[in-house]
Amino acid sequence: MNNIVLDVKDLAASYQKNTVLDNVHFKVEQGTLTGIVGPNGAGKSTLIKSLLQLHPSLKGDVKFFGEGFQKAKKRIGYVPQRGSVDWDFPTDALDVVTMGLYGKIGWLKRPSRHHKKSAYEALAKMGMADYANRQISQLSGGQQQRVFLARALVQDADLYFMDEPLAGVDAATEKAIMATLKELKSKGKTVLVVHHDLQTVSKYYDHVLFLNKTVMEHGKTEDIFTPENISKTYGGNMIFIEEENMHVVDSSQ
Ligand SMILES: Nc1ncnc2c1ncn2[C@@H]1O[C@H](COP(=O)(O)OP(=O)(O)OP(=O)(O)O)[C@@H](O)[C@H]1O
């Protein structure tokens, strides 16, 4: 394997006594764009939170760039699920993006004009320049999502985790977000994305991680995005989506 940027061994996590992740092993190569797929409640968000120590893991050994989380965290970017963010926090879009720069600015220092400029440029890149001074709570869901992508961009991380960045966004925003992810990949960054729409997996991701409490399958999309693996991960009631999905796979060849 090429340069491994994420190495997960035997990870497990629970909520109270309910184990929701168990025996999770996988490795991710640098410069890949991975879709994490699985049914509701499969543990996708918990996986990301456990990796980033936002949720305690029961056991496991996780290495980022060959190091532990504390040493690597400045190189890691995270776009949380929209529903998990407190949008009433009184701050405007530009401030949210500027927060992505605090690793570089230092927490107790004020951002310089140069920092504000890069934050503004990232907002502009996501088509949000006109909303820079708008309160975050007064933006639509898709606009909030664009702001969070802009924050991830200025952070200039090497490894990104994004929890459903395409949830509830319109076609134009989806296109803008996917173009951004491809650009990150072309710069050698590594991106893992929780993704729900099976129809677009082959088009968007070079790798897929099928998750349902454990890793059901992980590898190159062209090799493993098959009806068998979809069925194995989602259970037997996904026949319709499987057929639709195969249509998408076929038409992209
Ligand atoms: N805060 C919590 N307290 C208790 N149980 C939780 C909590 N958060 C998640 N769970 C449970 O853990 C399991 C995994 O949830 P998780 O949110 O990781 O799944 P997911 O794959 O991201 O789901 P979805 O596709 O619906 O977003 C589910 O059974 C869920 O009910």
The ligand as a Tripos MOL2 file, in Angstrom:
@<TRIPOS>MOLECULE
LIG
   31    33     1     0     0
SMALL
NO_CHARGES

@<TRIPOS>ATOM
      1 N1        -25.9900   10.1840   21.8570 N.pl3     1 LIG1
      2 C1        -26.4060    8.9150   21.7070 C.ar      1 LIG1
      3 N2        -26.9150    8.2160   22.7590 N.ar      1 LIG1
      4 C2        -27.3010    6.9350   22.6230 C.ar      1 LIG1
      5 N3        -27.2810    6.2490   21.4570 N.ar      1 LIG1
      6 C3        -26.8010    6.9100   20.3820 C.ar      1 LIG1
      7 C4        -26.3390    8.2750   20.4470 C.ar      1 LIG1
      8 N4        -25.9200    8.6460   19.2200 N.ar      1 LIG1
      9 C5        -26.1110    7.5730   18.4100 C.ar      1 LIG1
     10 N5        -26.6360    6.5320   19.0980 N.ar      1 LIG1
     11 C6        -26.9430    5.1990   18.5660 C.3       1 LIG1
     12 O1        -25.7470    4.6400   18.0420 O.3       1 LIG1
     13 C7        -25.9890    3.9690   16.8160 C.3       1 LIG1
     14 C8        -25.0930    4.5580   15.7420 C.3       1 LIG1
     15 O2        -25.4890    5.9070   15.5040 O.3       1 LIG1
     16 P1        -24.7660    6.8300   14.4450 P.3       1 LIG1
     17 O3        -25.3270    8.2060   14.5710 O.co2     1 LIG1
     18 O4        -23.2930    6.6690   14.5690 O.co2     1 LIG1
     19 O5        -25.2190    6.1330   13.0790 O.3       1 LIG1
     20 P2        -25.1260    6.6670   11.5810 P.3       1 LIG1
     21 O6        -24.6490    5.5020   10.7600 O.co2     1 LIG1
     22 O7        -24.3250    7.9150   11.5080 O.co2     1 LIG1
     23 O8        -26.6660    6.9160   11.2760 O.3       1 LIG1
     24 P3        -27.4290    7.9110   10.2550 P.3       1 LIG1
     25 O9        -27.1890    7.3840    8.8840 O.co2     1 LIG1
     26 O10       -28.8530    7.7140   10.6720 O.co2     1 LIG1
     27 O11       -26.8990    9.3050   10.4840 O.co2     1 LIG1
     28 C9        -27.4810    4.0960   16.5530 C.3       1 LIG1
     29 O12       -28.1160    2.9290   16.9720 O.3       1 LIG1
     30 C10       -27.9030    5.2710   17.4030 C.3       1 LIG1
     31 O13       -29.2240    5.1310   17.8270 O.3       1 LIG1
@<TRIPOS>BOND
     1     1     2 1
     2     2     3 ar
     3     2     7 ar
     4     3     4 ar
     5     4     5 ar
     6     5     6 ar
     7     6     7 ar
     8     6    10 ar
     9     7     8 ar
    10     8     9 ar
    11     9    10 ar
    12    10    11 1
    13    11    12 1
    14    11    30 1
    15    12    13 1
    16    13    14 1
    17    13    28 1
    18    14    15 1
    19    15    16 1
    20    16    17 2
    21    16    18 1
    22    16    19 1
    23    19    20 1
    24    20    21 2
    25    20    22 1
    26    20    23 1
    27    23    24 1
    28    24    25 2
    29    24    26 1
    30    24    27 1
    31    28    29 1
    32    28    30 1
    33    30    31 1
@<TRIPOS>SUBSTRUCTURE
     1 LIG1         1 GROUP 0 **** ****
